[in-house]
Amino acid sequence: MKGEVSHTELPTDTLIEVEIVQEMKGEVSPTELPTDTLIEVEIVQEMKGEVSNIELPTDTLIEVEIVQEMKGEVSPTELPADTLIEVEIVQEMKGEVSPTELPTDTLIEVEIVQEMKGEGSGQRRMMTLHALDAMFMYGKDVRSLTFRDRIDKLRKFVQCITKPTRPNLTQIIVPYIYRLEEVHQVFDRLEFRRVKGSANPRLCYSPPDRADGRCFLPSGLCIVKIVKDPWTMALSKSANQKYFYNIHTKESTFHCPPSSVAHCSDCKTSSYIWKFEEGVKIHPDQTFSANPHRISKDNFLDYINMLTPR
């Protein structure tokens, strides 16, 4: 062992387990914890930079993991008491997310999306929260409502809590939702744009309801089933409208049966995410050939057109 270890002073009748790693570079700042406090901490040897001091109240147990590859930082999020929000942070995301304020007893599902405005070197990037579904709003349980009713209430909720005079807060929006027979419009709104920091143009999606011209880099398409098994929805060619069909009882009706309503948990368990991964061709100007073993735009639209002929 090279170098030396400075003196360590411990109180009387104290037993601790210490491991000194010879190869560790840099230093870890002091950590001050109150009496009767237990935390589990993992320090990654290869990590660059430093970890600031951590102060916790008495009788606190936390588990901390420091991820080496994470870039940038996530700013603190200020929420009122008894508020729970589900957030997914993508590891490769750059920049930061500003604080978000929600009313008490509110639980909504959101996705953090980096939106872009403009093109080229003058392009601005903004982190936005896309609200995808709602469970509780102002303490009211909306999980048993239909998907359309939940989204309608979510839009009104987001409109009420939006504070244009607080630019420091992250904006929350409800993304535009397409019906299955309208899904071809998604691909009509894809175009290549010059993205700041990228040498080549990138494929971007421009939502139809964003008047400011914002766009973002699409990574997939989420398909949500809004009726519960054994019910399905189909299009009546003679009446030219949708109807509900029970595959067990063979019952069909134009009115929505209460037993067909997909609650929030039903929508989550039956939803499908079509990822735009390597080999998935969704735009004619993409230079690569479509992977025949993966679903591409043409395969997808052909199947949808078979189900819902226009």
C-alpha positions in Angstrom: 0.0 0.0 0.0 1.4 3.4 -1.0 1.0 6.7 0.8 -0.7 6.8 4.2 -4.0 6.9 5.9 -4.7 9.9 8.2 -5.8 9.4 11.8 -9.4 8.5 12.3 -11.2 9.5 15.5 -14.2 7.4 16.6 -16.4 7.7 19.8 -16.1 5.2 22.6 -17.6 1.7 22.1 -17.9 2.2 18.3 -17.4 -0.6 15.8 -17.3 0.1 12.0 -16.2 -1.8 8.9 -13.9 0.1 6.6 -12.4 -0.9 3.2 -9.6 1.3 1.7 -9.4 1.0 -2.0 -5.8 1.5 -3.3 -6.6 2.5 -6.9 -9.3 5.1 -6.1 -8.6 8.5 -7.6 -9.9 11.9 -6.4 -11.9 12.1 -3.2 -15.4 11.8 -1.8 -16.5 14.8 0.2 -17.5 14.3 3.8 -21.0 12.9 4.5 -22.7 14.1 7.7 -25.6 12.0 9.0 -27.6 12.5 12.3 -27.9 9.9 15.0 -29.7 6.6 14.3 -29.4 7.0 10.6 -28.7 4.1 8.1 -28.1 4.6 4.4 -26.8 2.3 1.7 -24.4 4.0 -0.7 -22.5 2.7 -3.7 -19.6 4.7 -5.0 -18.5 3.9 -8.5 -14.7 3.9 -8.7 -14.5 5.2 -12.3 -16.9 8.1 -11.7 -15.7 11.5 -12.7 -16.4 14.7 -10.7 -17.6 14.5 -7.1 -20.6 13.9 -5.0 -21.7 16.8 -2.8 -22.4 16.5 1.0 -25.6 14.6 1.9 -27.6 15.7 4.9 -30.5 13.5 6.1 -32.9 13.8 9.0 -33.0 11.4 12.0 -34.3 7.9 11.6 -33.9 7.9 7.8 -33.2 5.0 5.5 -32.4 5.6 1.9 -30.7 3.7 -1.0 -28.5 5.7 -3.3 -27.1 4.7 -6.6 -24.8 7.0 -8.6 -25.0 6.3 -12.3 -21.7 6.9 -14.1 -23.0 7.4 -17.6 -25.7 10.0 -16.8 -25.2 13.4 -18.5 -26.4 16.7 -17.3 -28.7 16.8 -14.3 -32.3 16.7 -13.3 -33.4 19.8 -11.3 -35.4 19.4 -8.1 -39.1 18.8 -8.5 -41.3 20.6 -6.1 -44.6 18.8 -5.4 -47.2 19.5 -2.6 -47.9 17.1 0.1 -49.6 13.7 -0.8 -48.7 14.1 -4.5 -47.3 11.2 -6.6 -46.2 11.5 -10.2 -44.8 8.8 -12.4 -41.8 10.0 -14.4 -39.5 8.1 -16.7 -36.1 9.7 -17.3 -34.2 8.5 -20.3 -30.5 7.9 -19.5 -29.2 9.5 -22.7 -31.2 12.7 -22.2 -29.2 15.9 -22.2 -30.0 19.2 -20.5 -32.2 19.4 -17.5 -35.8 19.4 -16.4 -37.1 22.4 -14.5 -39.3 22.1 -11.4 -43.0 21.1 -11.9 -45.8 21.9 -9.5 -48.9 19.8 -9.2 -52.0 20.1 -7.0 -52.4 17.9 -3.9 -53.5 14.3 -4.3 -52.6 14.1 -8.0 -51.2 11.1 -9.9 -50.7 11.4 -13.6 -48.5 9.5 -16.1 -46.0 11.6 -18.0 -43.1 11.2 -20.4 -40.2 13.6 -20.5 -39.7 14.8 -24.1 -37.0 17.1 -25.5 -38.9 19.4 -27.9 -37.1 21.6 -30.5 -38.1 24.9 -32.0 -36.5 26.2 -35.2 -33.6 24.6 -37.1 -29.8 24.6 -37.3 -27.6 26.6 -35.0 -30.4 28.9 -33.8 -32.6 26.0 -32.7 -33.9 26.0 -29.1 -34.4 22.9 -27.0 -37.0 22.6 -24.3 -37.9 19.8 -21.9 -41.6 19.2 -21.9 -43.8 16.8 -19.9 -46.3 14.9 -22.1 -49.2 13.8 -19.9 -50.3 10.4 -21.2 -53.0 9.3 -18.7 -54.5 10.2 -15.3 -55.3 8.2 -12.2 -56.0 10.9 -9.5 -56.6 14.6 -10.0 -57.3 16.9 -7.0 -57.9 13.7 -5.0 -60.6 12.4 -7.4 -60.2 8.9 -8.6 -60.6 8.8 -12.4 -59.2 5.3 -13.1 -62.5 3.7 -13.8 -63.5 6.3 -16.5 -63.2 5.6 -20.2 -59.9 6.4 -21.9 -61.6 9.3 -23.7 -63.1 10.7 -20.5 -59.8 10.5 -18.7 -58.0 12.3 -21.5 -60.7 15.0 -21.7 -60.4 15.6 -18.0 -56.6 15.5 -18.2 -56.6 18.3 -20.9 -58.8 20.5 -18.7 -56.6 19.7 -15.7 -53.4 20.7 -17.6 -55.0 23.9 -18.9 -56.0 24.8 -15.3 -52.5 24.2 -13.8 -50.5 25.8 -16.6 -48.9 29.1 -15.4 -47.7 31.2 -18.4 -46.2 33.7 -15.9 -43.9 31.0 -14.4 -41.4 30.3 -17.2 -39.2 28.5 -14.8 -41.7 25.6 -14.6 -41.6 22.7 -17.0 -44.5 22.9 -19.4 -47.0 20.0 -19.3 -49.1 19.2 -22.4 -51.4 16.5 -23.5 -50.1 15.1 -26.8 -52.4 14.8 -29.8 -54.0 11.4 -29.9 -55.0 9.7 -33.2 -57.8 7.2 -33.7 -56.7 4.0 -35.4 -58.2 4.9 -38.7 -56.3 8.3 -38.6 -52.9 6.8 -37.8 -51.6 7.4 -41.3 -51.5 11.1 -40.4 -48.6 10.4 -38.0 -46.4 9.5 -40.9 -47.6 12.5 -42.9 -46.2 14.8 -40.2 -42.7 13.3 -40.3 -40.0 15.3 -42.1 -36.2 15.6 -42.0 -34.9 18.8 -40.3 -31.5 20.3 -39.5 -31.0 19.5 -35.8 -28.6 21.5 -33.7 -25.5 19.4 -32.9 -26.1 16.9 -35.6 -24.1 16.8 -38.9 -27.0 15.2 -40.9 -30.7 16.1 -40.9 -32.8 14.0 -38.5 -36.3 12.7 -38.9 -38.7 14.8 -36.7 -42.3 14.7 -35.8 -44.4 17.9 -35.7 -47.6 17.6 -33.7 -50.7 19.1 -35.4 -51.9 21.0 -32.4 -48.7 22.9 -31.6 -49.0 26.3 -33.2 -45.4 27.3 -32.2 -44.0 24.8 -34.7 -42.3 22.6 -32.1 -41.1 19.1 -33.0 -39.2 16.2 -31.5 -37.3 13.1 -32.5 -39.8 10.2 -32.5 -38.7 6.9 -31.0 -41.9 4.8 -31.4 -45.7 4.7 -31.5 -47.8 3.7 -28.5 -51.1 1.9 -29.3 -53.7 1.8 -26.5 -56.6 -0.6 -26.5 -59.6 1.3 -25.1 -62.0 -1.6 -24.8 -61.7 -4.5 -22.4 -61.7 -8.2 -23.4 -63.8 -10.0 -24.5 -65.2 -6.8 -26.2 -63.7 -5.5 -29.5 -64.6 -2.6 -31.7 -65.3 -2.9 -35.5 -66.6 -0.7 -38.3 -70.0 -1.4 -39.7 -69.9 -0.9 -43.5 -73.7 -0.7 -43.8 -74.1 1.9 -41.0 -70.6 3.5 -41.5 -70.0 3.7 -37.8 -68.2 1.7 -35.1 -69.9 -0.9 -33.0 -69.0 -3.1 -30.0 -68.7 -6.9 -30.4 -68.4 -9.5 -27.7 -66.3 -12.4 -29.1 -67.7 -14.8 -26.4 -71.4 -14.1 -26.5 -71.5 -12.9 -30.2 -73.4 -9.8 -29.0 -73.1 -6.6 -31.0 -74.3 -3.1 -30.2 -73.7 0.5 -31.2 -73.9 1.6 -27.6 -70.9 1.3 -25.3 -71.5 -1.6 -22.8 -70.3 -0.8 -19.3 -68.4 -4.1 -19.2 -66.4 -3.0 -22.2 -64.9 0.1 -20.6 -61.1 -0.3 -20.3 -60.0 1.2 -17.0 -56.6 2.8 -16.5 -54.9 -0.5 -15.5 -56.5 -2.3 -18.5 -55.1 0.2 -20.9 -51.6 -0.1 -19.4 -51.6 -3.9 -19.5 -52.9 -4.2 -23.1 -51.0 -1.3 -24.7 -48.3 -2.0 -27.3 -45.3 0.1 -28.1 -44.0 -0.1 -31.7 -40.3 1.0 -31.4 -38.7 2.7 -34.4 -35.5 0.8 -33.9 -32.8 -0.1 -36.5 -34.3 -1.6 -39.7 -37.7 -0.1 -39.2 -38.4 2.2 -42.1 -41.1 4.8 -41.5 -40.2 7.5 -44.1 -39.5 7.2 -47.9 -36.4 9.4 -47.6 -34.7 7.1 -45.1 -31.6 5.7 -47.0 -31.6 2.2 -45.5 -33.7 -0.7 -46.7 -36.5 -2.0 -44.5 -35.7 -5.1 -42.4 -38.1 -7.8 -43.6 -38.1 -9.3 -40.1 -39.4 -6.0 -38.5 -42.6 -4.1 -38.9 -42.2 -1.0 -41.1 -44.6 1.7 -42.1 -46.0 -0.1 -45.2 -46.6 -3.3 -43.3 -48.3 -1.4 -40.5 -50.6 0.7 -42.7 -51.6 -2.3 -44.8 -52.8 -4.1 -41.8 -54.6 -1.1 -40.4 -56.3 -0.5 -43.7 -57.5 -4.1 -43.7 -59.1 -3.5 -40.3 -60.5 -0.1 -41.0 -61.1 0.4 -44.7 -61.5 4.0 -45.7 
